[in-house]
Amino acid sequence: MSAFYREKVLSVRHWTDTLFSFTATRDSGFRFQNGQFAMIGLEVEGRPLLRAYSMASANHEEELEFFSIKVADGPLTSKLQKIREGDTILVGRKATGTLITDNLIPGKRLLLLSTGTGLAPFASLIKDPDVYERYETIVLVHGCRQVSELAYGEELVAKLRDDELFGPLLSEKLLYYPTVTREPFRNRGRITDLITSEQLFNDIHQPPLDIATDRIMMCGSPGMLEELRQLFETRDFLEGSHSQPGHFVIEKAFVER
């Protein structure tokens, strides 16, 4: 049996000159938990060229969705950004990753902190009814450099708000906080600074960080992840894993190559 599923590309959407998303067929045998990733890629000169990608689709959806950056000289993304409807991608049979709710100690508020395409696993998680059962409040934070880079997340949340099933859940529980660093916007600043200054919590009319109630998932640039890890550890938050749940979890599997 091949180590990969061969899936057909169903749609491709270019959001900016550096960001695109695409959907593909999903083999009925492919199982994953919301928040996980798989190795995906293309066959190049008869060999698989793969990178870790979070599923942006939820595990109850029939199609797979991925959100990617474009790197002009990236071994994979330089080719992947040119895919079209009908093309074939490879999807690894095994999904894995630390951004699953079982890796967190139970709490009341879930902070999903992302930069760039680090939003992808949280796109999956905010479509998971179980997450809304586990937490009273879910705060989705998406940091980008420019306003145009927020478009994927903004459309995702808008569609869910209109959804028959998720609309009522979102109105009660989901707080979406997009922020940019290089252009005027209603929310400005780096995620670390917004948490440290408590500006984030003031803006969403929520109490500040509290180890008793807050649980955190992070996915984004290495610099952002390291800064946030240090911030939380100085406040005695413990990092969780498959073997030992904690107050926060980080996805370390990627940062674009």
C-alpha positions in Angstrom: 0.0 0.0 0.0 1.3 3.5 -0.9 2.3 5.8 2.0 0.1 8.5 0.3 -3.4 9.1 -0.9 -3.6 10.6 -4.3 -6.2 13.4 -4.2 -7.6 15.6 -6.9 -7.5 19.3 -6.5 -11.1 20.7 -6.5 -10.5 24.5 -6.2 -7.6 27.0 -5.8 -8.0 30.5 -4.5 -5.2 33.1 -4.5 -5.8 35.6 -1.6 -2.7 37.8 -2.1 0.6 37.5 -4.0 1.9 35.5 -1.0 -1.1 33.5 0.2 -3.4 30.9 -1.4 -5.8 28.1 -0.3 -7.0 25.0 -2.1 -9.4 22.2 -1.6 -9.0 18.5 -2.6 -10.9 15.3 -2.5 -10.6 13.3 0.7 -10.2 9.5 0.8 -12.8 7.9 3.1 -10.0 6.2 5.0 -8.2 9.4 5.9 -8.9 10.2 9.6 -7.6 13.1 11.6 -8.4 15.1 14.7 -9.2 18.8 14.3 -6.0 20.8 14.7 -3.7 18.1 13.3 -1.5 18.1 10.2 -0.4 15.7 7.5 2.5 15.6 5.1 1.2 16.8 1.7 2.9 17.6 -1.6 3.5 16.8 -5.2 5.2 14.1 -7.2 8.2 15.7 -8.8 10.3 13.7 -11.2 8.8 10.5 -9.9 9.5 11.3 -6.2 7.3 12.7 -3.5 8.2 16.3 -2.4 6.4 16.9 0.9 5.9 19.4 3.7 3.8 19.4 6.8 0.4 21.2 6.4 -2.4 21.6 8.9 -5.9 20.6 7.7 -7.9 23.8 7.5 -11.0 21.7 7.0 -12.7 20.0 9.9 -12.7 16.2 10.3 -16.4 16.0 9.6 -16.1 17.7 6.2 -15.9 15.6 3.0 -13.2 17.7 1.3 -9.8 18.7 2.5 -8.7 22.3 2.6 -5.2 23.8 3.1 -3.9 27.3 3.5 -0.4 28.1 2.2 2.1 30.8 1.7 3.9 31.2 -1.6 7.7 31.1 -1.5 9.3 31.9 -4.9 12.3 29.6 -4.4 10.6 27.2 -1.9 11.2 23.6 -3.0 7.5 22.7 -2.6 5.5 26.0 -2.5 7.2 27.3 -5.7 5.4 24.4 -7.5 2.4 24.0 -5.2 1.2 27.6 -5.8 0.8 26.8 -9.5 -1.7 23.9 -9.0 -5.0 24.0 -10.7 -8.3 22.3 -10.5 -7.9 18.6 -11.6 -4.3 18.3 -10.6 -3.2 15.6 -8.2 -1.6 16.1 -4.8 -0.2 13.6 -2.4 -1.6 13.4 1.2 0.2 11.3 3.8 -2.0 8.6 5.4 -1.1 9.5 9.0 -2.2 12.8 10.6 -0.5 14.0 13.8 0.2 17.2 15.7 0.0 18.7 19.2 -2.8 21.2 18.6 -5.6 19.0 19.9 -7.8 19.7 22.9 -6.9 16.5 24.7 -3.4 18.0 25.2 -4.7 20.7 27.4 -5.8 20.7 31.0 -9.6 21.5 31.1 -10.3 25.3 31.3 -12.9 27.9 30.6 -11.3 30.1 27.9 -9.4 28.9 24.9 -7.0 31.3 23.2 -6.0 30.4 19.6 -3.0 32.5 18.8 -1.8 32.5 15.2 0.3 34.4 12.7 0.1 34.1 8.9 -0.9 30.6 7.7 -0.6 29.4 11.3 -4.4 30.1 11.2 -5.0 26.9 9.4 -5.3 24.4 12.3 -7.6 26.9 14.1 -9.8 27.1 11.0 -10.3 23.4 11.6 -10.8 23.7 15.4 -13.5 26.5 15.2 -15.6 24.1 13.1 -15.5 21.5 15.8 -18.7 21.3 18.0 -16.7 19.6 20.8 -14.5 22.7 21.2 -17.6 24.8 22.0 -18.8 22.2 24.5 -15.4 22.2 26.3 -15.0 26.0 26.6 -17.2 28.9 27.6 -15.2 31.3 25.4 -12.9 30.8 22.4 -10.7 33.7 21.3 -9.3 33.4 17.8 -6.3 35.8 17.3 -4.8 36.2 13.8 -1.8 38.4 13.4 -0.5 39.5 10.0 1.6 42.3 8.6 -1.0 43.7 6.2 -4.7 44.0 6.2 -5.0 42.0 2.9 -3.5 39.0 4.6 -6.4 38.7 7.0 -8.9 38.0 4.2 -8.9 34.2 4.5 -9.7 34.3 8.2 -12.3 37.1 7.9 -14.2 35.2 5.3 -14.0 31.9 7.3 -15.5 33.5 10.4 -18.1 35.4 8.4 -19.3 32.1 6.7 -19.4 30.3 10.1 -21.5 33.2 11.6 -24.0 32.6 8.8 -24.0 28.8 9.2 -27.2 27.2 10.6 -25.3 25.0 13.0 -22.3 27.2 14.0 -23.9 30.6 13.8 -25.5 30.4 17.2 -22.4 28.8 18.8 -20.2 31.6 17.4 -22.4 34.4 18.6 -22.3 33.0 22.1 -18.7 31.8 22.3 -16.3 32.9 19.6 -14.4 36.2 19.7 -12.4 36.9 16.6 -9.5 39.3 16.9 -7.5 40.1 13.7 -4.5 42.4 14.1 -1.9 43.9 11.8 1.6 45.3 12.4 2.4 47.4 9.3 -0.8 49.2 8.3 -3.5 51.2 9.9 -6.3 48.9 11.2 -8.7 48.8 14.1 -6.4 46.4 15.9 -2.7 47.1 15.8 0.3 45.3 17.2 2.2 42.0 17.8 0.3 39.3 19.7 2.9 39.2 22.5 2.6 42.9 23.1 -1.2 42.8 23.0 -1.2 40.2 25.7 1.5 41.7 27.8 -0.2 45.2 27.7 -3.6 43.6 28.2 -4.8 45.5 25.1 -6.2 42.4 23.6 -8.4 41.6 26.6 -9.5 45.2 26.9 -10.5 45.3 23.2 -12.6 42.2 23.5 -14.0 43.2 26.9 -12.6 40.1 28.6 -10.6 39.7 31.9 -6.8 39.4 31.5 -4.8 36.2 31.3 -5.5 33.8 34.2 -3.8 30.5 34.6 -6.8 29.1 36.4 -9.1 29.4 33.4 -7.0 30.1 30.3 -5.8 27.4 27.9 -3.7 28.3 24.8 -2.8 26.9 21.4 -0.2 28.6 19.2 0.8 28.3 15.6 2.9 30.7 13.6 6.4 32.1 13.1 9.3 30.6 15.2 10.0 34.1 16.7 6.4 34.5 17.8 6.2 31.0 19.2 9.3 31.4 21.3 8.3 34.8 22.6 4.9 33.6 23.6 6.4 30.4 25.2 8.7 32.6 27.4 5.8 34.9 28.3 3.6 32.1 29.4 6.3 30.1 31.2 7.2 33.2 33.2 3.6 33.1 34.4 3.9 29.5 35.4 1.9 28.1 32.5 3.1 24.6 31.6 3.5 23.3 28.0 1.3 20.3 27.2 2.0 17.2 25.1 0.4 13.9 24.2 1.8 12.3 27.3 1.2 15.2 29.7 -1.6 17.8 29.2 -0.7 21.4 30.0 -1.9 25.0 30.0 -0.6 25.6 26.4 0.5 23.7 23.3 2.6 24.8 20.4 2.8 23.3 16.8 6.5 23.1 16.0 6.2 21.0 12.9 6.5 23.8 10.4 7.5 27.0 9.5 7.8 27.4 5.8 10.6 26.0 3.7 
